[in-house]
Amino acid sequence: MSRKATLKDVARRAGVSYQTVSKVLRDQMRVSPEVRERITAAVAELGYRPNVVARNLRAKTSHLIGYSWQPDRQGYFNPILEEFEQSIVCAAEEFGYHILLFPQGEGAEQAETYRDLVITGRVDGFILSGIEYHDPRIPILQRLQVPLVAFGRTESDPPSAYVDVDGGIGVQQAVEHLVAQGHRRIAALAWPEYSRVGNERLAGYFQAMAAAGLPVDPAWIVRGESDYNYGYMAMQQFLALPPAQRPTAVVTMLDLIAIGAMRAIEERGMTVGRDIAVIGFDDTPVARYLKPALTSISQPAWEVGQHVVRLLVSQLSGETTGCQQILLPSKLVIRESSLGYQPAEQERAHV
């Protein structure tokens, strides 16, 4: 045929009404085996393919979930976000949905992108990640009255659905582990104050230090961005402190930061673990292959993705009542970089 076969073409070939063909193909009607066979044969002979766009317009659904994506800076790879993205793609397909990926944008451009996707009916709902304080995307989508679920805690009013990982619990476990190893001067390489995630993780540090009755020297808290150079330079800053003030252990907010810190320690001729313990965050695949292997805090990114999609699909199907919010725990994975410390005599007396 020179043109694309239609539903009515299939109906004529099978000798039934086009309504019957439509319902049989969607499993909405029972017919005799003979009729079903005629329809199936007509579909194959004519090469009929359903017009998905038209069907979605009639059903007022696109079966697409929008995911706003913030490109990483060049040369930087986030394996945890990659795992989360793979998870939402797999989970969405299980429910008959696909992910529409688009750049996040900023300001008026960001608002216009979301508004256009909603008004044109190209997506049914949204998944958000990289949630920060007063995230502007949430009120935009709430005004558009479109379902959304965030990877990250939100403080919107009215509240919105989210799934997040309690990073503070993991950092608290890390400090408790270091205290058990005999450490008393424990530092933290934190993120900038505007980082919601960074502040939630740092809160676990302060809680654990207070619970252990340990003071926090302001010189032990350094804030910076998520890269190797920050970890390297911050550790050099710690190493420049007088020996009695110098930290014997460091908790970081990212494995890449921890790797930079480890490099600075090694260049000073010191041993990671024995002289200064280092703990990372995210438990990225490379952590176990470092020498020494990096103690790190893992977060269940795959599980987060599964929960996010289920929450969103439940909203889209009208099954959800109220705003659902899920907080999953992080977990400390202990390796050599935080083991082997030998406290000085004056420190042993307080262990």
KEKE-3310 file (N, C-alpha, C; in steps of 0.2 Angstrom, whole numbers, plus 5000, padded with zeros to 4 digits):
npx = (5004:5002:5000:4999:4992:4976:4965:4952:4955:4960:4948:4940:4947:4946:4933:4925:4918:4926:4926:4926:4939:4947:4944:4947:4961:4965:4962:4950:4938:4929:4930:4926:4938:4940:4936:4946:4957:4956:4957:4970:4977:4974:4980:4993:4995:4992:5002:4999:5000:4997:4991:4999:5000:4988:4980:4984:4980:4966:4965:4970:4983:5000:5009:5022:5035:5041:5058:5068:5084:5100:5114:5131:5146:5160:5170:5166:5159:5144:5141:5131:5119:5118:5115:5103:5095:5095:5088:5075:5071:5070:5060:5049:5046:5041:5029:5023:5027:5038:5053:5055:5068:5075:5084:5087:5087:5085:5078:5066:5066:5066:5054:5045:5048:5043:5030:5026:5028:5018:5006:5005:5003:5013:5019:5015:5018:5030:5048:5059:5076:5091:5087:5085:5086:5070:5067:5063:5056:5046:5035:5030:5026:5016:5007:5003:4996:5001:5006:5020:5035:5049:5067:5074:5072:5059:5052:5040:5025:5009:5014:5024:5027:5040:5056:5069:5087:5093:5106:5112:5112:5121:5133:5133:5135:5148:5156:5154:5160:5173:5176:5176:5187:5197:5199:5199:5200:5191:5188:5178:5174:5165:5150:5145:5136:5123:5119:5107:5107:5121:5120:5111:5119:5130:5124:5123:5136:5139:5129:5134:5147:5143:5136:5146:5153:5163:5173:5171:5182:5182:5192:5191:5181:5178:5172:5167:5167:5161:5174:5189:5201:5197:5196:5209:5216:5210:5214:5227:5227:5222:5234:5243:5240:5245:5252:5245:5233:5229:5218:5214:5206:5195:5179:5171:5160:5159:5165:5175:5180:5186:5196:5204:5209:5215:5226:5234:5238:5246:5256:5262:5270:5263:5252:5237:5223:5231:5239:5230:5213:5201:5185:5173:5159:5145:5150:5155:5159:5173:5178:5181:5192:5203:5219:5224:5209:5193:5184:5167:5151:5136:5122:5105:5103:5097:5085:5079:5075:5066:5056:5052:5046:5036:5028:5024:5017:5007:5000:4997:4987:4978:4977:4984:4982:4983:4999:5014:5029:5045:5059:5074:5087:5105:5121:5135:5150:5163:5181:5199:5204:5199:5204:5216:5222:5233:5231:5239:5248:5242:5230:5225:5221:5209:5201)
npy = (4994:5011:5021:5024:5011:5011:5010:5007:5002:4989:4984:4983:4973:4962:4961:4966:4978:4994:4998:4986:4981:4990:4989:4975:4975:4982:4974:4975:4969:4953:4941:4929:4915:4914:4926:4935:4929:4933:4947:4948:4943:4952:4964:4960:4958:4971:4978:4986:4999:5006:5023:5031:5044:5050:5041:5044:5057:5056:5049:5058:5057:5055:5045:5048:5053:5068:5072:5083:5088:5092:5096:5089:5097:5099:5084:5079:5066:5058:5045:5040:5048:5043:5030:5032:5037:5027:5018:5025:5024:5010:5007:5015:5010:4997:5001:5005:5017:5030:5039:5057:5066:5082:5097:5107:5121:5139:5152:5162:5155:5142:5141:5143:5131:5120:5124:5124:5110:5105:5111:5108:5094:5085:5078:5068:5069:5074:5071:5076:5081:5085:5094:5109:5122:5131:5128:5133:5126:5118:5126:5131:5119:5115:5126:5123:5112:5099:5082:5077:5071:5071:5069:5071:5081:5092:5108:5114:5123:5121:5104:5093:5077:5066:5057:5053:5051:5048:5056:5061:5052:5042:5049:5052:5039:5037:5046:5040:5028:5032:5038:5026:5020:5027:5041:5058:5071:5076:5080:5089:5089:5099:5105:5120:5133:5135:5123:5111:5097:5095:5102:5094:5082:5087:5090:5077:5075:5085:5081:5068:5071:5079:5070:5061:5069:5077:5092:5104:5111:5126:5127:5114:5113:5114:5122:5118:5115:5101:5093:5085:5094:5102:5094:5090:5103:5107:5097:5099:5111:5107:5099:5109:5114:5116:5101:5097:5102:5097:5088:5070:5063:5063:5067:5067:5074:5068:5055:5059:5070:5065:5057:5067:5072:5061:5060:5071:5068:5057:5063:5070:5061:5053:5040:5034:5031:5024:5036:5047:5046:5043:5046:5044:5048:5041:5029:5025:5015:5015:5016:5004:5000:5008:5012:5014:5005:5014:5019:5022:5030:5023:5026:5021:5022:5016:5010:5022:5027:5018:5019:5033:5032:5024:5031:5042:5036:5031:5043:5047:5038:5040:5034:5038:5045:5060:5067:5059:5054:5048:5043:5036:5026:5029:5021:5015:5009:5000:5001:5000:5013:5020:5013:5006:5016:5023:5029:5043:5043:5052:5053:5040:5039:5045:5037)
npz = (5000:4996:5006:5023:5033:5040:5054:5050:5037:5041:5048:5036:5029:5038:5039:5049:5061:5063:5076:5083:5080:5086:5100:5101:5099:5110:5120:5125:5122:5120:5108:5096:5093:5079:5074:5080:5075:5061:5062:5068:5057:5047:5052:5051:5037:5032:5038:5049:5061:5077:5079:5090:5095:5092:5099:5112:5113:5113:5125:5134:5139:5139:5142:5146:5156:5163:5165:5173:5170:5175:5168:5171:5175:5163:5162:5174:5183:5189:5197:5206:5203:5190:5192:5198:5188:5178:5186:5186:5173:5170:5180:5176:5163:5167:5171:5160:5155:5149:5150:5148:5144:5148:5148:5163:5164:5168:5178:5170:5158:5163:5169:5158:5150:5158:5158:5145:5142:5149:5145:5132:5133:5133:5143:5157:5170:5182:5187:5199:5202:5212:5222:5230:5243:5243:5230:5214:5204:5210:5215:5203:5196:5205:5203:5190:5192:5191:5193:5203:5209:5220:5220:5234:5249:5251:5255:5252:5252:5248:5254:5244:5236:5240:5238:5248:5254:5270:5273:5284:5294:5289:5290:5303:5308:5303:5310:5323:5321:5319:5332:5339:5335:5341:5338:5341:5337:5324:5308:5296:5279:5271:5261:5252:5261:5255:5251:5252:5254:5258:5270:5277:5279:5286:5298:5304:5307:5317:5327:5331:5336:5347:5354:5358:5366:5361:5357:5344:5334:5325:5315:5309:5301:5284:5270:5253:5235:5225:5221:5217:5218:5228:5240:5240:5243:5254:5264:5264:5270:5283:5287:5289:5301:5319:5326:5338:5336:5324:5314:5316:5309:5295:5289:5273:5261:5249:5238:5229:5234:5245:5239:5234:5247:5252:5243:5246:5259:5257:5249:5259:5265:5274:5281:5275:5285:5296:5300:5297:5296:5283:5276:5264:5254:5246:5241:5228:5213:5212:5225:5232:5225:5227:5235:5250:5252:5251:5265:5265:5263:5259:5248:5244:5229:5218:5223:5227:5215:5211:5220:5218:5205:5207:5217:5209:5198:5205:5209:5196:5192:5201:5213:5225:5241:5249:5253:5250:5257:5258:5267:5266:5273:5274:5273:5282:5275:5279:5276:5273:5274:5285:5296:5308:5315:5328:5343:5351:5367:5376:5371:5372:5385:5386:5378)
capx = (5000:5006:4999:4999:4986:4972:4960:4946:4957:4960:4941:4937:4950:4944:4926:4921:4918:4933:4926:4928:4946:4950:4943:4951:4968:4967:4960:4944:4932:4930:4927:4928:4945:4940:4937:4952:4962:4955:4959:4977:4980:4973:4985:5000:4995:4992:5007:4995:5003:4992:4993:5000:4999:4981:4977:4986:4976:4960:4965:4973:4989:5006:5013:5029:5037:5047:5064:5073:5091:5105:5121:5137:5151:5164:5175:5164:5154:5141:5138:5125:5114:5118:5111:5096:5092:5094:5082:5068:5069:5068:5054:5044:5044:5037:5022:5020:5029:5045:5056:5057:5074:5076:5089:5083:5086:5085:5074:5060:5066:5064:5046:5042:5049:5038:5023:5025:5027:5011:5000:5005:5001:5018:5021:5009:5020:5037:5052:5064:5082:5095:5082:5089:5081:5066:5067:5058:5052:5040:5029:5028:5022:5010:5002:5000:4992:5003:5009:5027:5039:5056:5072:5076:5067:5056:5049:5035:5018:5007:5019:5025:5029:5047:5059:5076:5091:5095:5113:5115:5113:5127:5139:5133:5138:5155:5159:5154:5165:5180:5177:5177:5194:5201:5199:5195:5200:5188:5186:5173:5175:5157:5148:5143:5130:5117:5118:5102:5110:5127:5119:5108:5124:5134:5120:5125:5143:5138:5125:5138:5152:5140:5134:5153:5156:5169:5172:5172:5186:5180:5197:5190:5176:5180:5167:5169:5163:5162:5179:5196:5205:5194:5198:5217:5218:5207:5218:5234:5225:5222:5240:5247:5239:5250:5251:5240:5226:5228:5213:5217:5202:5191:5173:5169:5153:5159:5171:5180:5183:5190:5201:5209:5212:5220:5232:5237:5241:5251:5261:5266:5273:5259:5248:5230:5221:5236:5240:5224:5208:5197:5179:5170:5152:5142:5152:5156:5163:5181:5180:5184:5199:5208:5224:5220:5201:5190:5178:5162:5144:5132:5115:5102:5100:5092:5079:5076:5072:5060:5051:5050:5042:5029:5024:5022:5012:5001:4997:4994:4982:4973:4977:4987:4978:4988:5006:5018:5036:5049:5066:5078:5093:5111:5124:5143:5154:5170:5187:5205:5205:5198:5207:5223:5224:5236:5231:5245:5247:5237:5223:5222:5218:5202:5197)
capy = (5000:5017:5025:5020:5007:5014:5005:5006:4997:4983:4982:4980:4967:4957:4960:4968:4986:4997:4998:4980:4980:4995:4986:4969:4977:4985:4969:4977:4965:4946:4939:4922:4914:4915:4934:4937:4927:4937:4953:4948:4942:4959:4968:4958:4959:4978:4982:4992:5002:5011:5030:5032:5051:5051:5038:5048:5063:5054:5047:5063:5055:5054:5040:5051:5057:5072:5072:5089:5085:5097:5093:5090:5101:5094:5080:5077:5060:5057:5038:5039:5050:5039:5024:5034:5038:5020:5015:5027:5022:5003:5007:5018:5005:4992:5003:5007:5024:5032:5046:5062:5070:5088:5101:5110:5128:5143:5158:5162:5150:5136:5141:5142:5124:5116:5126:5122:5103:5103:5114:5104:5087:5080:5073:5067:5071:5076:5069:5081:5079:5091:5099:5114:5127:5135:5126:5136:5121:5115:5130:5131:5113:5115:5130:5120:5106:5092:5077:5078:5068:5074:5065:5076:5083:5098:5112:5118:5123:5114:5099:5089:5071:5066:5051:5055:5047:5052:5056:5063:5045:5039:5053:5050:5032:5037:5049:5035:5023:5035:5038:5019:5019:5031:5047:5063:5077:5074:5086:5088:5093:5100:5108:5127:5133:5135:5116:5108:5090:5096:5104:5088:5077:5089:5089:5071:5076:5089:5077:5063:5074:5081:5064:5058:5074:5080:5098:5105:5117:5129:5125:5108:5113:5118:5121:5119:5112:5094:5090:5083:5099:5105:5089:5091:5109:5107:5093:5103:5116:5103:5097:5115:5116:5113:5094:5096:5104:5094:5082:5064:5059:5068:5064:5071:5074:5065:5051:5062:5075:5060:5055:5072:5072:5055:5062:5076:5064:5053:5067:5072:5055:5050:5034:5035:5025:5024:5042:5051:5042:5047:5043:5047:5048:5038:5022:5024:5009:5015:5016:4998:4998:5012:5009:5009:5005:5020:5018:5027:5030:5021:5027:5016:5026:5012:5010:5028:5028:5013:5022:5039:5031:5021:5036:5046:5032:5031:5049:5048:5033:5042:5029:5041:5050:5063:5068:5053:5056:5043:5044:5030:5027:5028:5015:5016:5003:5001:4998:5001:5020:5022:5008:5006:5022:5022:5036:5045:5041:5057:5052:5034:5040:5047:5032)
capz = (5000:4996:5011:5030:5034:5045:5058:5045:5032:5045:5049:5030:5027:5043:5039:5056:5062:5066:5084:5085:5079:5091:5106:5102:5099:5116:5125:5129:5120:5119:5102:5094:5090:5072:5072:5082:5070:5055:5064:5068:5050:5043:5055:5049:5030:5030:5042:5053:5067:5080:5080:5097:5097:5092:5105:5118:5113:5115:5132:5137:5142:5134:5145:5146:5163:5162:5170:5172:5170:5176:5165:5175:5172:5159:5165:5180:5182:5195:5196:5210:5199:5184:5194:5199:5181:5175:5189:5185:5166:5171:5184:5172:5158:5170:5172:5153:5154:5147:5153:5143:5148:5146:5152:5168:5162:5174:5178:5166:5153:5166:5170:5151:5148:5161:5156:5138:5142:5152:5141:5125:5134:5131:5148:5162:5177:5182:5192:5200:5207:5213:5225:5234:5247:5240:5223:5210:5200:5213:5215:5196:5194:5209:5200:5184:5195:5188:5198:5203:5214:5220:5224:5239:5253:5249:5261:5249:5255:5251:5253:5239:5237:5238:5241:5249:5258:5276:5273:5291:5298:5287:5293:5311:5309:5301:5316:5328:5319:5320:5339:5342:5333:5345:5336:5345:5333:5318:5304:5290:5272:5269:5255:5253:5265:5251:5249:5257:5255:5262:5277:5281:5280:5291:5304:5307:5310:5323:5332:5333:5340:5353:5358:5360:5371:5358:5354:5336:5332:5319:5309:5307:5296:5278:5265:5246:5230:5224:5217:5219:5220:5235:5245:5241:5246:5261:5268:5265:5276:5290:5288:5291:5308:5323:5328:5343:5333:5317:5314:5315:5304:5291:5285:5268:5258:5242:5237:5225:5239:5249:5235:5234:5253:5252:5239:5250:5265:5254:5247:5265:5268:5279:5279:5276:5290:5302:5303:5296:5293:5278:5275:5258:5253:5240:5240:5221:5212:5212:5232:5234:5222:5229:5239:5253:5250:5254:5269:5262:5265:5253:5248:5239:5223:5214:5227:5227:5208:5211:5224:5215:5200:5210:5219:5203:5195:5210:5208:5189:5192:5206:5219:5231:5245:5253:5251:5252:5258:5260:5269:5266:5277:5271:5277:5282:5272:5282:5273:5276:5275:5292:5301:5309:5319:5334:5346:5356:5374:5380:5368:5374:5392:5385:5374)
cpx = (5004:5006:4999:4992:4982:4968:4955:4949:4958:4953:4939:4940:4948:4936:4922:4921:4925:4932:4928:4935:4949:4950:4947:4958:4970:4964:4954:4937:4934:4926:4929:4935:4945:4940:4943:4958:4962:4958:4967:4980:4980:4979:4992:5000:4996:4998:5004:4999:4999:4995:4993:4998:4992:4977:4978:4981:4969:4959:4967:4978:4994:5010:5021:5029:5042:5052:5068:5080:5096:5112:5126:5142:5156:5169:5173:5158:5151:5138:5132:5119:5113:5114:5104:5092:5091:5088:5075:5066:5067:5061:5048:5042:5040:5030:5019:5022:5036:5047:5058:5062:5075:5080:5084:5082:5086:5080:5067:5060:5064:5057:5043:5043:5044:5031:5021:5024:5020:5006:4999:5003:5007:5021:5015:5011:5027:5041:5058:5070:5086:5091:5086:5083:5077:5066:5062:5054:5046:5034:5026:5024:5016:5005:4999:4996:4994:5007:5017:5029:5046:5061:5076:5071:5065:5053:5043:5029:5013:5013:5019:5028:5037:5050:5067:5080:5093:5103:5116:5116:5119:5133:5139:5137:5146:5159:5159:5159:5172:5181:5179:5184:5199:5202:5196:5195:5198:5186:5181:5174:5168:5156:5146:5137:5123:5115:5113:5105:5116:5125:5116:5114:5128:5131:5122:5131:5142:5134:5130:5144:5149:5139:5141:5156:5162:5168:5174:5176:5184:5185:5196:5185:5177:5174:5170:5165:5165:5167:5185:5200:5203:5197:5206:5219:5216:5212:5225:5233:5225:5230:5245:5245:5244:5248:5246:5233:5224:5223:5217:5212:5197:5185:5172:5162:5153:5165:5176:5183:5188:5196:5207:5212:5217:5227:5237:5241:5247:5257:5265:5270:5270:5255:5241:5227:5225:5237:5234:5219:5204:5191:5176:5162:5150:5144:5152:5160:5170:5183:5184:5191:5204:5213:5226:5212:5198:5184:5173:5155:5140:5125:5112:5099:5095:5085:5075:5072:5066:5054:5048:5045:5035:5025:5021:5016:5006:4997:4993:4988:4976:4972:4980:4982:4983:4995:5011:5025:5040:5056:5069:5085:5099:5115:5132:5146:5161:5175:5193:5207:5203:5200:5214:5226:5227:5236:5237:5243:5242:5230:5220:5219:5211:5198:5192)
cpy = (5006:5022:5021:5017:5010:5008:5003:5001:4990:4980:4979:4974:4961:4956:4961:4976:4988:4998:4992:4979:4984:4991:4979:4970:4979:4980:4971:4974:4958:4945:4932:4921:4915:4922:4937:4935:4931:4944:4953:4947:4949:4964:4967:4960:4966:4982:4987:4993:5007:5018:5031:5039:5052:5047:5041:5054:5062:5052:5052:5061:5054:5048:5042:5054:5061:5072:5078:5087:5091:5094:5094:5094:5096:5091:5078:5071:5059:5050:5037:5042:5046:5033:5026:5034:5032:5017:5018:5025:5015:5003:5010:5013:4999:4994:5006:5014:5025:5038:5050:5066:5077:5093:5106:5118:5133:5149:5157:5157:5143:5135:5139:5135:5120:5118:5124:5114:5101:5105:5110:5096:5082:5076:5073:5069:5072:5072:5074:5079:5085:5096:5103:5118:5131:5134:5129:5132:5119:5120:5131:5125:5113:5120:5127:5114:5100:5088:5078:5074:5070:5069:5070:5079:5090:5102:5116:5118:5125:5109:5095:5082:5070:5059:5054:5050:5051:5051:5058:5057:5042:5043:5052:5044:5032:5040:5044:5030:5026:5036:5031:5017:5023:5038:5052:5070:5075:5080:5084:5092:5093:5104:5115:5127:5133:5128:5112:5101:5090:5097:5098:5083:5080:5089:5083:5071:5079:5085:5071:5065:5076:5075:5060:5063:5077:5087:5099:5111:5120:5128:5119:5107:5117:5116:5122:5115:5105:5092:5088:5088:5102:5100:5089:5097:5109:5103:5096:5108:5113:5101:5103:5117:5113:5105:5093:5098:5100:5088:5075:5060:5065:5064:5069:5069:5070:5061:5055:5067:5071:5058:5060:5073:5067:5057:5066:5073:5060:5057:5070:5066:5051:5044:5035:5029:5025:5031:5047:5047:5046:5043:5047:5046:5046:5031:5021:5018:5009:5015:5010:4996:5003:5009:5014:5010:5010:5018:5024:5025:5029:5024:5023:5020:5022:5011:5016:5029:5024:5017:5029:5037:5028:5026:5041:5042:5032:5037:5049:5043:5035:5038:5032:5046:5053:5064:5063:5056:5051:5045:5037:5031:5026:5023:5016:5009:5004:4997:5001:5009:5023:5017:5009:5011:5020:5028:5037:5043:5046:5056:5045:5034:5042:5042:5028)
cpz = (5000:5002:5018:5031:5040:5049:5054:5040:5035:5046:5042:5028:5032:5042:5045:5056:5065:5073:5087:5085:5084:5098:5107:5102:5106:5122:5129:5127:5118:5112:5101:5092:5083:5070:5074:5077:5063:5056:5064:5061:5046:5045:5052:5041:5028:5033:5046:5059:5070:5080:5087:5099:5097:5098:5112:5119:5116:5123:5137:5142:5137:5136:5145:5153:5161:5167:5169:5174:5170:5174:5170:5171:5168:5163:5172:5179:5189:5195:5200:5206:5192:5186:5195:5193:5178:5179:5187:5178:5167:5174:5179:5166:5161:5170:5165:5152:5151:5149:5147:5147:5144:5150:5157:5166:5169:5173:5174:5161:5156:5167:5163:5149:5151:5159:5149:5138:5144:5148:5135:5126:5133:5137:5153:5169:5177:5188:5193:5204:5208:5217:5230:5238:5242:5232:5219:5206:5203:5213:5207:5194:5198:5206:5194:5186:5191:5193:5197:5209:5214:5223:5228:5243:5251:5255:5258:5253:5249:5250:5247:5240:5236:5241:5242:5253:5264:5276:5280:5295:5296:5290:5300:5312:5308:5307:5322:5327:5321:5328:5342:5340:5337:5343:5340:5341:5326:5314:5299:5284:5270:5263:5257:5257:5262:5250:5254:5259:5259:5269:5281:5283:5286:5298:5308:5310:5317:5329:5335:5337:5346:5357:5361:5365:5368:5356:5347:5336:5325:5313:5306:5302:5290:5273:5258:5241:5229:5219:5220:5222:5227:5241:5246:5245:5253:5266:5269:5270:5283:5292:5290:5298:5313:5325:5333:5341:5327:5318:5313:5310:5301:5288:5279:5265:5251:5242:5234:5229:5243:5246:5235:5241:5254:5249:5243:5256:5263:5252:5253:5268:5273:5276:5280:5280:5296:5305:5303:5293:5288:5276:5269:5259:5246:5238:5232:5219:5213:5220:5234:5231:5223:5234:5244:5251:5254:5258:5266:5264:5259:5253:5242:5233:5219:5217:5227:5221:5208:5214:5221:5209:5202:5213:5214:5200:5199:5210:5201:5189:5197:5212:5226:5234:5249:5250:5254:5252:5261:5261:5270:5270:5272:5276:5276:5279:5274:5278:5276:5277:5281:5297:5302:5313:5326:5338:5351:5363:5378:5377:5371:5381:5392:5381:5378)
residu = (MET:SER:ARG:LYS:ALA:THR:LEU:LYS:ASP:VAL:ALA:ARG:ARG:ALA:GLY:VAL:SER:TYR:GLN:THR:VAL:SER:LYS:VAL:LEU:ARG:ASP:GLN:MET:ARG:VAL:SER:PRO:GLU:VAL:ARG:GLU:ARG:ILE:THR:ALA:ALA:VAL:ALA:GLU:LEU:GLY:TYR:ARG:PRO:ASN:VAL:VAL:ALA:ARG:ASN:LEU:ARG:ALA:LYS:THR:SER:HIS:LEU:ILE:GLY:TYR:SER:TRP:GLN:PRO:ASP:ARG:GLN:GLY:TYR:PHE:ASN:PRO:ILE:LEU:GLU:GLU:PHE:GLU:GLN:SER:ILE:VAL:CYS:ALA:ALA:GLU:GLU:PHE:GLY:TYR:HIS:ILE:LEU:LEU:PHE:PRO:GLN:GLY:GLU:GLY:ALA:GLU:GLN:ALA:GLU:THR:TYR:ARG:ASP:LEU:VAL:ILE:THR:GLY:ARG:VAL:ASP:GLY:PHE:ILE:LEU:SER:GLY:ILE:GLU:TYR:HIS:ASP:PRO:ARG:ILE:PRO:ILE:LEU:GLN:ARG:LEU:GLN:VAL:PRO:LEU:VAL:ALA:PHE:GLY:ARG:THR:GLU:SER:ASP:PRO:PRO:SER:ALA:TYR:VAL:ASP:VAL:ASP:GLY:GLY:ILE:GLY:VAL:GLN:GLN:ALA:VAL:GLU:HIS:LEU:VAL:ALA:GLN:GLY:HIS:ARG:ARG:ILE:ALA:ALA:LEU:ALA:TRP:PRO:GLU:TYR:SER:ARG:VAL:GLY:ASN:GLU:ARG:LEU:ALA:GLY:TYR:PHE:GLN:ALA:MET:ALA:ALA:ALA:GLY:LEU:PRO:VAL:ASP:PRO:ALA:TRP:ILE:VAL:ARG:GLY:GLU:SER:ASP:TYR:ASN:TYR:GLY:TYR:MET:ALA:MET:GLN:GLN:PHE:LEU:ALA:LEU:PRO:PRO:ALA:GLN:ARG:PRO:THR:ALA:VAL:VAL:THR:MET:LEU:ASP:LEU:ILE:ALA:ILE:GLY:ALA:MET:ARG:ALA:ILE:GLU:GLU:ARG:GLY:MET:THR:VAL:GLY:ARG:ASP:ILE:ALA:VAL:ILE:GLY:PHE:ASP:ASP:THR:PRO:VAL:ALA:ARG:TYR:LEU:LYS:PRO:ALA:LEU:THR:SER:ILE:SER:GLN:PRO:ALA:TRP:GLU:VAL:GLY:GLN:HIS:VAL:VAL:ARG:LEU:LEU:VAL:SER:GLN:LEU:SER:GLY:GLU:THR:THR:GLY:CYS:GLN:GLN:ILE:LEU:LEU:PRO:SER:LYS:LEU:VAL:ILE:ARG:GLU:SER:SER:LEU:GLY:TYR:GLN:PRO:ALA:GLU:GLN:GLU:ARG:ALA:HIS:VAL)
# end
